[in-house]
Amino acid sequence: MKIVVFTGSPKAEASNTFQYFRYIQRQLPNHHYSIIHVGVEIGKIEADKDYLNKIIGEVKKADAVLWVYPITYFLVPAGLKRFIELLLPNKAADAFANKYATAITTSMHLFDHTSHAYIHGISEDLGMRYVPGYSAQFNDIIEEEQRRQLLLFGQEFMTTAGRKLPVERVYGPVAAKVPAYRQAETRMVGKTGPFKVLFLTDETPNDKNLGYMTDVFLRHFPNRVEFININDIRLAPCKNCLHCTYDGVCVIDDDMNFLYRERILPADAIIYAATIHDRYLSARWKLFFDRFFLNGHRPVLTGKQGGFIISGPLRQVPNLRQLLACFTETFGLSSRGIVTDEYKEADHVTGLLQALSGRIMEGLEHGVHRPPSFLGVGGKKILRDINFFTRFIFTENHRYYAKHSLFDFPHNQRMMRLMGRIIVPLMNIEGFRKKFQAGMNEKMLAPLRKAAEE
């Protein structure tokens, strides 16, 4: 079979992820592999329409497509995201139709499911038959058993594609259009709030709905807002060089260090405004989040209020909604809601924007923070473990976690450990066990009842 391999890492063949593909390539050599490093070549692909068409032509002659990339901020790297954006309007679906596809990714398993859901949906949008991908931890390949499992995955994919076996379609198509939103001009409220509020957007002249929603929100928000369009700042692609892991400073000479330290960190609230592109936001937003890696894994947004203004069919892309929740809960941002333009009634959208404005101000004035769900708790535990074991790499992360007492491992709870040592042996005594179990519910409930009554 002929297989087109799209790699997304800016390191190309020097990336961890590429070694997983390389292992399959060496173990299954009776196939032709056409490797295209879109993460590295995205600038050329954007600038040269003939080169893009050549790539699409390669896919048309192929039997299968393999996406190979490291997971960055819950998704694909920005370069690969931009490549996908270029495919969809260029009628590439005809070339991709009925090809088999799968993905090989590496990560620390921090919300890798949102990335696999995205590439799965994109593959089906392109008309391909997607086989569930292989999500590896970055160093799994060192272990013999993991290499065996990787090879079994490769063999299963080749068999499925070679025999043209049926696969289940998981995601329905996304309808791109939403109702036009245009609210009659409303009066500007007084800007009396004392807080530092940052409004980040990637609005372009074509994003009419987003522009109108932004205008309505800013008119009704009773606090001065610093407005930054990320299209207007110098923002170069992330190199994945990991230099920022020592001191939290990016080595790239552009505007990201200033934006992070002088605007994001001091902010009391951050509002994100974006238009949906395919099954995510724009590639520009993805580039912004990839560069946010200079923050490492530190929950520096804790204590800040936030919100999202989204133009596009968000209800049809639940993975994106969950991805936004992963971001806010893991990094500590107290999200006060998401407003979209999916409603026919302009007045209703306006009301939602006004309500979001009110909730953010209420959160700022009263310090509103809801407890995290599984997404936040689970994400923070994974990051805690990563930062504990990789202090020699993520030095700045480790310092931050130690300073803020975030290494909250269960074995640090000495009282619970002591109780376990005392009570566990006693539970083997039938009389003690019956008495303990008889009063257990009441003992657990008593402090909660007292707190409720207070």
C-alpha positions, 0 to 999 in steps of 0.5 A, spaced: 500 500 500 501 507 499 501 511 505 501 518 506 504 520 512 503 527 515 507 529 521 506 535 525 512 536 530 516 542 528 522 538 529 520 533 524 524 527 524 528 529 530 521 529 534 519 523 539 513 522 535 516 520 529 520 515 532 514 511 533 512 511 526 519 510 524 519 503 528 512 501 524 516 503 518 522 499 519 517 493 522 512 493 516 517 495 510 513 492 504 509 499 504 511 505 500 511 511 505 510 518 503 512 523 508 510 530 508 513 534 514 507 539 514 509 542 521 516 544 518 513 546 511 507 550 513 510 556 511 511 553 504 505 550 503 501 556 505 505 560 500 505 555 494 499 553 491 502 548 487 506 545 492 499 544 496 496 541 490 502 536 489 501 534 496 493 533 495 495 529 489 500 525 493 494 523 497 489 522 491 494 516 489 495 513 496 491 508 500 491 511 507 493 517 511 497 517 517 497 523 522 503 523 526 504 528 531 505 530 539 499 533 542 500 540 544 495 544 548 489 538 547 490 538 540 494 538 534 500 543 533 499 549 530 502 548 523 498 541 522 492 545 524 493 550 519 494 545 514 488 542 515 485 549 514 488 549 507 485 543 505 478 544 507 476 550 502 481 547 497 476 541 495 481 536 498 476 532 500 475 528 493 482 526 494 482 524 501 475 520 500 474 513 502 482 513 504 483 509 511 486 514 516 489 513 523 493 517 528 500 516 532 501 521 538 505 522 543 503 526 550 503 525 557 496 523 556 493 530 559 487 530 555 489 526 549 482 524 548 480 531 545 486 531 540 484 524 538 477 526 537 479 532 533 483 528 528 478 523 528 472 528 526 477 532 521 478 525 517 471 524 517 470 531 514 475 529 509 471 523 507 476 518 510 475 511 514 478 512 520 481 507 525 482 509 532 489 512 533 495 510 538 496 515 543 503 513 547 506 516 552 512 520 549 517 514 552 513 508 551 517 506 545 523 504 550 519 498 553 519 492 549 512 490 550 510 497 548 513 496 542 510 490 541 503 493 542 505 499 537 507 493 532 500 490 533 497 497 532 500 498 525 499 491 523 491 492 525 491 498 521 494 495 515 490 489 515 484 494 515 486 498 510 488 493 505 482 489 506 478 495 506 474 493 512 468 497 514 469 502 520 464 506 524 463 513 522 463 517 529 462 524 527 456 527 523 458 533 519 458 540 522 454 545 518 458 552 518 453 557 517 450 560 523 444 566 523 447 573 522 447 577 528 446 584 528 444 588 534 441 595 534 446 600 537 446 600 545 448 605 549 455 605 552 455 604 560 460 607 565 467 604 566 467 604 573 470 598 575 477 598 578 479 591 575 484 589 570 480 586 564 484 583 558 480 581 552 483 577 547 480 576 540 483 573 533 477 577 529 478 579 522 474 583 517 470 577 515 468 575 522 462 580 522 458 576 527 464 576 532 465 583 531 458 585 533 458 580 539 464 583 541 462 591 540 455 589 544 459 586 550 464 591 551 459 596 551 455 593 556 461 591 560 462 596 566 470 596 567 475 598 562 478 593 558 484 592 554 483 589 547 488 585 544 487 582 537 492 576 536 493 577 529 496 584 530 502 581 535 508 578 532 507 571 534 512 566 531 511 558 531 513 554 537 520 550 536 518 545 542 526 547 544 524 546 551 528 552 553 523 556 557 522 550 562 528 552 566 526 559 567 519 560 564 522 565 558 521 563 551 527 564 547 523 567 541 524 574 540 517 576 538 511 579 543 509 573 547 514 574 553 511 581 554 504 579 552 504 573 558 508 577 563 505 584 562 498 583 560 496 576 562 499 575 568 497 581 571 489 581 569 484 580 573 479 577 568 480 574 561 475 574 555 477 570 549 473 571 543 474 567 537 470 564 530 470 556 529 474 554 524 473 546 522 472 543 529 476 548 533 478 555 533 483 558 528 490 556 527 492 563 529 489 561 536 492 554 536 499 558 535 497 562 541 496 557 545 502 553 543 506 559 545 503 559 552 507 553 553 512 558 556 508 558 562 509 550 562 504 546 566 503 552 572 496 554 574 497 561 573 490 563 571 488 561 578 483 566 581 482 570 574 475 570 572 474 569 564 469 567 559 468 566 551 465 569 546 464 564 540 462 565 533 460 558 530 456 552 531 459 550 538 453 545 539 455 541 533 462 540 536 462 538 543 469 536 543 471 543 543 466 545 548 470 540 553 476 542 550 475 549 553 473 546 559 479 542 560 483 549 559 480 553 564 479 548 569 486 545 569 490 552 569 485 555 574 481 560 570 474 561 573 469 561 567 463 564 567 460 562 561 460 561 553 456 565 549 455 563 541 451 566 536 447 560 534 440 563 536 436 566 530 433 572 535 439 577 536 435 580 542 437 573 545 444 573 543 445 580 546 441 578 553 446 572 553 452 577 552 449 582 557 449 576 562 456 574 561 458 581 562 454 581 569 457 574 571 464 576 570 463 583 574 460 579 580 466 574 580 471 579 580 467 583 586 466 577 590 471 572 588 466 567 585 470 560 583 466 553 583 470 547 584 473 543 578 470 537 575 473 531 573 477 534 568 480 539 572 482 534 578 484 529 573 488 534 569 492 537 575 494 530 578 497 528 572 501 535 571 503 534 579 506 528 577 509 530 571 512 536 575 515 532 580 518 527 576 521 532 571 524 537 575 531 536 572 527 539 565 521 543 568 525 547 573 520 553 573 514 548 574 517 545 580 519 551 583 512 554 582 509 547 585 513 547 591 512 554 592 504 553 592 504 547 595 501 543 589 505 537 591 499 534 595 500 527 594 496 522 598 502 520 602 503 527 605 496 526 609 500 524 615 493 523 619 489 519 614 496 514 614 496 514 621 488 512 622 489 507 617 495 504 620 491 504 627 484 502 624 485 497 619 488 491 624 482 493 628 477 492 623 479 484 623 476 484 630 469 482 628 466 486 634 470 492 633 468 492 625 460 491 627 461 497 632 465 502 627 460 500 621 454 501 625 456 509 627 460 510 620 455 514 616 453 518 622 460 520 624 461 522 616 455 526 616 456 530 623 461 535 621 457 536 614 451 537 618 454 542 623 457 546 617 450 546 613 447 549 620 452 554 620 
